[in-house]
Amino acid sequence: MSRYRLTVAYGGQDFDGWQSQPSGNAVQDHLLRALREIQPRIHTVQGAGRTDAGVHAMAQVAHFDEAVETRMDGRAWREALNNRLPRTLRVMEAEIVPPDFHARFSATGKTYRYEIFVGPVLPPWRWRRAWHLRRPLDFGRLEEAISCFEGCHNFTAFAANRGDPVLEPTDPRRTIFRARATRGPEEIHLEFTGDGFLYKMVRMMTGSIVRAAEGDLSPDLIRQWLAAPSPGRKSPLTAPAEGLHLVAVHYDRCHPADFHLAQPPGPPFG
């Protein structure tokens, strides 16, 4: 068998998340159907991780195995798949990788970006792509709040329960290598790079950061929740899925100096 790595981008508003669903409308479902149209003996396509319904991806990573005798190279797979996939789901790159590569288990980290629109009117092209907040945000408090998350912490207060004991992590500790905020005239972007993320972790961190920027939550309280987690301490707000973007999955090394991250759409922030 030959193993292929796919770099996949999608608009999450059109899909029921990454993980295969009974609806057949998850990203994994669409990819597997397209793969099997080309090579019926392909059994599965594995992703680097799950994204929830409504969450977008600029560079999700997946892999699949196919019989050597088909002799298709990466470019041929990319073109063949994109001819069969919905227009809001694209294979950006396809390449042959060593057989021990695994999209999930070989990953050393991920980068997520949460996009907040703070202008008075949300442009139609940003609908379902950013969280529209009309309330004023104190950017100084926002920066203080997001900086609380850098380092290795127990993120129990910033994770939701999936409702399935099998899926619950045994260790809620994660390391955030970098957490930063950037702003433009009408947008604020929160970016997190870490070795892993719990269920809804970025959205719950974002909710606490926004509450702090609104003056309703002290950054010191965020530090307390990280230092002394308990079941009764939870982020007071989970940001909506529509503003969350998976920017990159990292392999080999995971250090901020090694990253070349995709830039947000539109003019760069000045």
SULNOR-V507286 format. One record per residue. RES is the residue in three letters. PHI is phi as a letter, one per 40 degrees, with the letter a starting at -180 (NA if undefined). Layout:
# SULNOR-V507286
((RES/PHI) (RES/PHI))
This chain:
# SULNOR-V507286
((MET/NA) (SER/b) (ARG/b) (TYR/b) (ARG/b) (LEU/b) (THR/b) (VAL/b) (ALA/b) (TYR/a) (GLY/c) (GLY/c) (GLN/c) (ASP/c) (PHE/b) (ASP/c) (GLY/g) (TRP/c) (GLN/c) (SER/d) (GLN/b) (PRO/d) (SER/c) (GLY/g) (ASN/b) (ALA/c) (VAL/d) (GLN/d) (ASP/c) (HIS/c) (LEU/c) (LEU/c) (ARG/c) (ALA/c) (LEU/c) (ARG/c) (GLU/c) (ILE/c) (GLN/b) (PRO/c) (ARG/c) (ILE/c) (HIS/c) (THR/a) (VAL/b) (GLN/b) (GLY/b) (ALA/c) (GLY/i) (ARG/c) (THR/b) (ASP/c) (ALA/d) (GLY/g) (VAL/c) (HIS/c) (ALA/b) (MET/c) (ALA/a) (GLN/c) (VAL/b) (ALA/a) (HIS/a) (PHE/a) (ASP/b) (GLU/a) (ALA/c) (VAL/d) (GLU/c) (THR/c) (ARG/f) (MET/c) (ASP/c) (GLY/d) (ARG/c) (ALA/c) (TRP/c) (ARG/d) (GLU/c) (ALA/c) (LEU/c) (ASN/c) (ASN/c) (ARG/b) (LEU/c) (PRO/d) (ARG/c) (THR/c) (LEU/b) (ARG/b) (VAL/c) (MET/c) (GLU/a) (ALA/a) (GLU/a) (ILE/c) (VAL/b) (PRO/d) (PRO/c) (ASP/c) (PHE/c) (HIS/b) (ALA/d) (ARG/c) (PHE/c) (SER/c) (ALA/c) (THR/b) (GLY/i) (LYS/a) (THR/b) (TYR/b) (ARG/b) (TYR/b) (GLU/b) (ILE/b) (PHE/b) (VAL/b) (GLY/c) (PRO/c) (VAL/b) (LEU/c) (PRO/c) (PRO/d) (TRP/c) (ARG/b) (TRP/c) (ARG/g) (ARG/b) (ALA/a) (TRP/c) (HIS/c) (LEU/b) (ARG/c) (ARG/c) (PRO/c) (LEU/b) (ASP/c) (PHE/c) (GLY/c) (ARG/c) (LEU/c) (GLU/c) (GLU/c) (ALA/c) (ILE/c) (SER/c) (CYS/c) (PHE/c) (GLU/c) (GLY/h) (CYS/c) (HIS/a) (ASN/c) (PHE/b) (THR/d) (ALA/c) (PHE/b) (ALA/a) (ALA/b) (ASN/c) (ARG/c) (GLY/g) (ASP/b) (PRO/d) (VAL/c) (LEU/c) (GLU/c) (PRO/c) (THR/c) (ASP/b) (PRO/c) (ARG/c) (ARG/a) (THR/b) (ILE/c) (PHE/c) (ARG/a) (ALA/b) (ARG/a) (ALA/b) (THR/b) (ARG/b) (GLY/b) (PRO/d) (GLU/b) (GLU/b) (ILE/b) (HIS/b) (LEU/b) (GLU/b) (PHE/b) (THR/b) (GLY/a) (ASP/c) (GLY/i) (PHE/b) (LEU/c) (TYR/c) (LYS/g) (MET/c) (VAL/c) (ARG/c) (MET/c) (MET/c) (THR/c) (GLY/d) (SER/c) (ILE/c) (VAL/c) (ARG/c) (ALA/c) (ALA/c) (GLU/c) (GLY/g) (ASP/c) (LEU/a) (SER/c) (PRO/d) (ASP/c) (LEU/c) (ILE/c) (ARG/c) (GLN/c) (TRP/c) (LEU/c) (ALA/c) (ALA/b) (PRO/c) (SER/a) (PRO/d) (GLY/c) (ARG/b) (LYS/b) (SER/d) (PRO/c) (LEU/a) (THR/b) (ALA/c) (PRO/c) (ALA/c) (GLU/c) (GLY/c) (LEU/c) (HIS/b) (LEU/c) (VAL/c) (ALA/a) (VAL/b) (HIS/b) (TYR/b) (ASP/g) (ARG/b) (CYS/b) (HIS/a) (PRO/d) (ALA/c) (ASP/c) (PHE/c) (HIS/b) (LEU/c) (ALA/c) (GLN/c) (PRO/c) (PRO/c) (GLY/g) (PRO/c) (PRO/c) (PHE/c) (GLY/b))
